[in-house]
Amino acid sequence: MDVGELRVGGYMMIDGEPCKIMDISKSKPGKHGAAKARIVAIGVFDNQKRQFVKPVDNGAEVPIIDKRAGQIFAVNPSGVQIMDLETFEYIDAPFPDDEEVPKAKIVSGAEIEYWRILGKIKITRVK
């Protein structure tokens, strides 16, 4: 996907980390140069702010986000064990570090939505 096609709220890869795009500003092309886009994004897993400047006609990597439904099977001190509701496989996931998912709602039997990105698991919400 071209850098010029990216939108705020979308996702892209920066330094090998999937990031959510928070802000995009584009500059006008100069006499001998191309238009550039400055992108500010926050890492999905580490919540680090990253900046990215590239010409708008260059390519950008976009991660494939597999959104799935699951049920919490067990809560361990190190993380959460999830059972996928489609394949019935068990997956170990870390505790969510977002303010959107309170730890009080992470209990056995609760249905959740989780994302699988590049082999990593992130719990996004409790249903």
Helices and strands as residue ranges (DSSP letters): G 3-5, E 11-14, E 17-26, E 36-43, E 49-55, E 66-75, E 80-84, E 90-93, G 103-105, E 111-117, E 120-126
